[in-house]
Amino acid sequence: MAYILLIISAVFVNNIVLSQFLGICPFLGVSNKVKTALGMSAAVLFVMVLSTMVTYILYFYVLQPLNLQFLNTITFIVIIASLVQMVEIIIKKVSYSLYEALGVFLPLITTNCAVLGVAMLALDLPVKYSFIHHNSLLFAVVFAIANSLAFGLALVLFAGIREQLQLVKVPQKLQGVPITLLTAGLLALAFMGFAGLV
């Protein structure tokens, strides 16, 4: 039951983009088309889960025993950048068509603060969620999967709305960035309706 509550909470109540405002750059920059939003969502899912697993293990089995917790931010940044580069090299060797399909998405993930944010938040799950009583790698992985789904949901919804906005007549003063920011704000307000669900 705790896993279901964690997923519902991460996807709807505490959406990483719309409630915690992490990952806003790709949210605004890569959300012009649903197809590109889906590609970015898939890439973020893979990298977020992998980096959360590696950083969680490193923190609890290396940094904490050596009393070096203060190095977690810089260590996590280096690990995430290294993982993205390694994944990019492996995908390029194994499946060049997938590499070309992902294109610019993989390097963009290196600077996506949602990936770092989820890795950091996964360390303190019992503090944030009262229904979780202890830290575990499984909770961290489920948390990462749920947050990557939340990121994807927000990105695809926003891309769909932006595609529809291209078909309607928007007042000239609101075209471009203003209507984009207004739409993002309204989407964030809509997700506030889930507050108190979990």
ZILIN-V202675 format. One record per run of one state. SS is the DSSP state (H for helix, E for strand, L for the rest). FROM is the first residue (numbers start at 0). TO is the last residue. Records with the same first field share a line. If there is no record, write none. Layout:
SS = FROM-TO ; FROM-TO
//
This chain:
L = 0-0 ; 13-22 ; 29-32 ; 63-67 ; 94-94 ; 102-103 ; 110-111 ; 128-135 ; 165-170 ; 174-175 ; 194-197
H = 1-12 ; 23-28 ; 33-62 ; 68-93 ; 95-101 ; 104-109 ; 112-127 ; 136-164 ; 171-173 ; 176-193
//
